[in-house]
Amino acid sequence: MKIKDEVIQAVRSLGYKGKVEIATASYHRLIVWVDDVRVGIYDLDKHTFVD
């Protein structure tokens, strides 16, 4: 599974709908927004949101 697909699936499972945007926060951590609203930080090692 691609990283973007993994993050989108996690966002959808939380009930968010809309355009997902991703930016690098630090090593293996991504900042995630849905429709310009910050959802949190996604950890690629834990495969979940940590913020």
Summary of the structure (lengths in Angstrom):
residues: 51
radius of gyration: 9.7
end to end distance: 22.7
largest distance: 26.6
contacts: 121
relative contact order: 0.23
helix: 22%
strand: 43%
